[in-house]
């Protein structure tokens, strides 16, 4: 199963929205897509219109000794979701204690998920520095989501060696072409990270927030929008990478 892991350079860059809409675009191309939420805030389920009161998830199942399969949920468009689950503070500390352990259960979970009859898995992950043992997850591509702002650029410049792996590609999200500072920082990123920068960007578009409020992917709620074009281009790039890796 082709596996994409999305994580932000820092918080607030819109990684969850990118993960949900990219998965929808991949599903729209005919790929059977599974979404996995590794974030403790457990919000990917909201983007896929799952029941907000539902506490089930893979982390919840791990603590309770249950089966993560019971927490999986299918969206009307065919995408499958495995949420993180609802945990209190002490339960969350225990989950992270296990994930930081040398015998973390996360690689084993991903191995089981890869055996499912799916074509691709989109993982919504915490910020790069918060996710332990990234290399052990053996993903096909890590998309590092960055905003065209000084914080993203500075972190990439100062911590690039630790933030980026051999499979990393940088995606600029929320680009406002008419804002000079946005465009200038995006150009700096293109100059300094040319080999790692994805050829497409996601523009700032109000229809993305409107789609989230409607519990729909933007390609459904606003099919003619700039955002839809952006996500479809990104999905085409991901599909092409998947095909190259299968050759």
C-alpha positions as CSV (number, residue, x, y, z in Angstrom):
1,X,0.0,0.0,0.0
2,X,1.4,3.4,-1.0
3,X,1.8,5.4,2.2
4,X,1.9,9.2,2.5
5,X,2.7,10.9,5.9
6,X,1.8,14.5,6.3
7,X,3.2,16.6,9.1
8,X,3.6,20.3,9.7
9,X,6.8,22.3,10.1
10,X,5.0,23.8,13.0
11,X,1.4,23.9,14.4
12,X,-1.3,25.8,12.6
13,X,-0.1,25.3,9.0
14,X,-3.3,23.4,8.0
15,X,-2.0,19.8,7.8
16,X,-5.2,18.1,8.7
17,X,-7.2,20.0,6.0
18,X,-4.5,19.0,3.5
19,X,-4.6,15.4,4.5
20,X,-8.4,15.2,4.3
21,X,-8.7,16.9,0.9
22,X,-5.7,15.1,-0.6
23,X,-7.3,11.8,0.4
24,X,-10.5,12.9,-1.2
25,X,-8.7,13.8,-4.4
26,X,-6.9,10.5,-4.5
27,X,-10.2,8.7,-3.9
28,X,-11.7,10.7,-6.8
29,X,-8.9,9.3,-9.0
30,X,-10.1,5.8,-8.3
31,X,-7.6,4.9,-5.6
32,X,-9.0,3.2,-2.5
33,X,-7.8,5.4,0.3
34,X,-7.4,4.9,4.1
35,X,-6.9,7.9,6.4
36,X,-5.0,7.4,9.7
37,X,-5.0,10.1,12.4
38,X,-1.9,10.2,14.6
39,X,-2.9,13.5,16.3
40,X,-4.2,13.4,19.8
41,X,-6.7,16.2,19.0
42,X,-8.5,13.6,17.0
43,X,-9.9,16.1,14.5
44,X,-9.4,14.3,11.2
45,X,-12.7,12.5,11.9
46,X,-14.5,15.9,11.7
47,X,-13.2,16.5,8.1
48,X,-14.5,13.1,7.1
49,X,-17.9,13.7,8.7
50,X,-17.5,11.1,11.4
51,X,-19.7,11.4,14.5
52,X,-18.0,13.9,16.8
53,X,-19.2,12.2,20.0
54,X,-17.7,8.8,19.0
55,X,-14.7,8.0,21.3
56,X,-13.4,5.1,19.4
57,X,-10.0,5.1,17.8
58,X,-6.7,3.1,17.4
59,X,-5.2,4.7,20.5
60,X,-8.4,4.1,22.5
61,X,-8.3,0.5,21.4
62,X,-4.7,0.1,22.3
63,X,-5.3,1.2,25.9
64,X,-8.5,-0.8,26.3
65,X,-7.1,-4.0,24.7
66,X,-9.7,-3.8,21.9
67,X,-9.4,-4.2,18.2
68,X,-8.6,-1.1,16.1
69,X,-10.8,-2.5,13.3
70,X,-13.9,-1.8,15.4
71,X,-13.0,1.9,15.3
72,X,-12.6,2.2,11.5
73,X,-15.3,4.2,9.7
74,X,-16.1,4.7,6.0
75,X,-17.1,8.0,4.4
76,X,-19.9,8.2,1.8
77,X,-17.3,8.8,-0.9
78,X,-15.5,5.6,-0.1
79,X,-12.6,6.9,2.0
80,X,-11.9,4.8,5.2
81,X,-10.8,6.5,8.4
82,X,-9.1,5.2,11.5
83,X,-9.3,7.9,14.2
84,X,-6.9,8.5,17.0
85,X,-9.7,8.2,19.6
86,X,-10.8,10.3,22.6
87,X,-8.4,10.1,25.6
88,X,-8.0,12.0,28.8
89,X,-4.7,13.5,29.9
90,X,-3.4,10.5,31.9
91,X,-4.4,8.1,29.1
92,X,-2.6,10.3,26.5
93,X,0.6,10.3,28.6
94,X,0.5,6.5,28.6
95,X,0.0,6.3,24.8
96,X,3.0,8.6,24.2
97,X,5.0,6.6,26.7
98,X,4.4,3.5,24.6
99,X,5.1,5.3,21.3
100,X,8.4,6.7,22.6
101,X,9.4,3.2,23.7
102,X,11.9,1.3,21.5
103,X,9.1,-1.3,21.0
104,X,6.5,1.2,19.9
105,X,3.3,-0.4,18.7
106,X,3.0,2.1,15.8
107,X,5.1,0.2,13.2
108,X,3.1,-3.0,13.9
109,X,-0.2,-1.1,13.4
110,X,1.0,0.3,10.1
111,X,2.1,-3.1,9.0
112,X,-1.4,-4.5,9.7
113,X,-3.0,-1.5,7.9
114,X,-0.8,-2.1,4.8
115,X,-2.3,-5.6,4.5
116,X,-5.8,-4.2,4.0
117,X,-7.2,-4.1,0.4
118,X,-6.5,-0.4,-0.1
119,X,-4.3,1.4,-2.6
120,X,-3.0,4.2,-0.5
121,X,-2.9,5.4,3.1
122,X,-2.8,9.1,4.1
123,X,-1.5,9.7,7.6
124,X,-2.2,13.0,9.4
125,X,0.7,13.2,11.8
126,X,1.8,15.7,14.5
127,X,4.4,18.4,13.8
128,X,7.7,16.9,12.6
129,X,9.5,17.3,15.9
130,X,6.8,15.7,17.9
131,X,6.6,12.4,16.1
132,X,9.1,9.8,17.4
133,X,11.0,7.4,15.2
134,X,9.7,8.5,11.8
135,X,12.1,6.4,10.0
136,X,10.7,3.2,11.6
137,X,7.3,3.9,9.9
138,X,8.8,3.2,6.5
139,X,6.5,5.6,4.6
140,X,6.8,6.1,0.8
141,X,6.7,9.8,1.1
142,X,6.6,12.3,3.9
143,X,5.0,15.6,2.9
144,X,6.2,18.4,5.2
145,X,3.5,21.1,5.2
146,X,4.9,24.6,5.5
147,X,3.1,28.0,5.4
148,X,4.7,30.9,3.4
149,X,5.7,32.6,6.6
150,X,8.8,33.5,8.5
151,X,8.3,30.7,11.1
152,X,8.2,27.9,8.5
153,X,11.1,29.3,6.5
154,X,13.3,29.8,9.6
155,X,12.6,26.3,11.0
156,X,13.3,24.7,7.7
157,X,16.6,26.6,7.4
158,X,17.7,26.0,11.0
159,X,16.5,22.5,11.5
160,X,16.3,21.1,8.0
161,X,18.6,18.2,8.8
162,X,16.4,17.0,11.6
163,X,13.0,17.9,10.1
164,X,13.5,16.3,6.7
165,X,14.2,12.7,5.8
166,X,15.2,10.9,2.6
167,X,11.6,10.6,1.6
168,X,10.6,14.2,2.5
169,X,9.0,16.7,0.2
170,X,7.9,20.2,1.2
171,X,4.4,21.5,0.4
172,X,3.6,25.2,0.6
173,X,0.1,25.6,2.0
174,X,-2.1,28.7,2.3
175,X,-0.2,30.7,-0.3
176,X,-1.8,34.1,-1.0
177,X,-0.4,35.2,-4.3
178,X,-1.5,38.8,-3.9
179,X,0.4,39.2,-0.6
180,X,3.9,40.3,-1.3
181,X,5.4,38.9,1.9
182,X,3.8,35.5,1.1
183,X,5.2,35.5,-2.4
184,X,8.7,36.6,-1.3
185,X,8.9,33.8,1.3
186,X,7.6,31.2,-1.1
187,X,10.3,32.3,-3.6
188,X,13.0,32.0,-0.8
189,X,11.7,28.4,-0.1
190,X,11.8,27.6,-3.8
191,X,15.4,28.9,-4.1
192,X,16.7,27.2,-1.0
193,X,14.8,23.9,-1.2
194,X,14.4,23.5,-4.9
195,X,15.1,19.7,-4.8
196,X,12.6,19.1,-2.0
197,X,9.8,21.5,-2.9
198,X,6.7,19.9,-4.4
199,X,5.9,21.3,-7.9
200,X,2.4,22.4,-6.7
201,X,1.2,24.6,-3.9
202,X,-2.2,24.9,-2.1
203,X,-3.5,28.5,-2.3
204,X,-5.4,30.2,0.5
205,X,-9.0,29.8,-0.4
206,X,-12.1,30.5,1.8
207,X,-13.9,27.5,0.1
208,X,-11.7,25.1,2.1
209,X,-13.1,26.4,5.4
210,X,-16.6,26.4,3.9
211,X,-16.2,22.8,2.8
212,X,-15.1,21.8,6.3
213,X,-18.2,23.5,7.8
214,X,-20.3,21.5,5.3
215,X,-18.4,18.3,6.3
216,X,-17.4,17.8,2.7
217,X,-14.1,17.7,0.7
218,X,-13.5,20.9,-1.3
219,X,-13.6,18.9,-4.6
220,X,-17.2,18.2,-3.9
221,X,-18.4,21.5,-2.4
222,X,-16.5,23.7,-4.8
223,X,-15.4,21.7,-7.8
224,X,-14.4,24.7,-9.9
225,X,-12.4,26.4,-7.2
226,X,-8.6,27.1,-7.1
227,X,-8.3,24.9,-4.1
228,X,-9.9,21.9,-5.9
229,X,-7.4,22.4,-8.8
230,X,-4.5,22.5,-6.3
231,X,-5.5,19.3,-4.5
232,X,-6.1,17.5,-7.8
233,X,-2.6,18.5,-9.0
234,X,-1.1,17.3,-5.7
235,X,-3.0,14.0,-6.0
236,X,-1.8,13.6,-9.6
237,X,1.8,14.0,-8.4
238,X,1.3,11.5,-5.6
239,X,-0.3,9.0,-8.0
240,X,2.7,9.4,-10.4
241,X,5.1,8.8,-7.5
242,X,3.1,5.7,-6.6
243,X,3.3,4.4,-10.1
244,X,7.1,5.0,-10.3
245,X,7.7,3.2,-7.1
246,X,5.7,0.2,-8.3
247,X,7.8,-0.1,-11.5
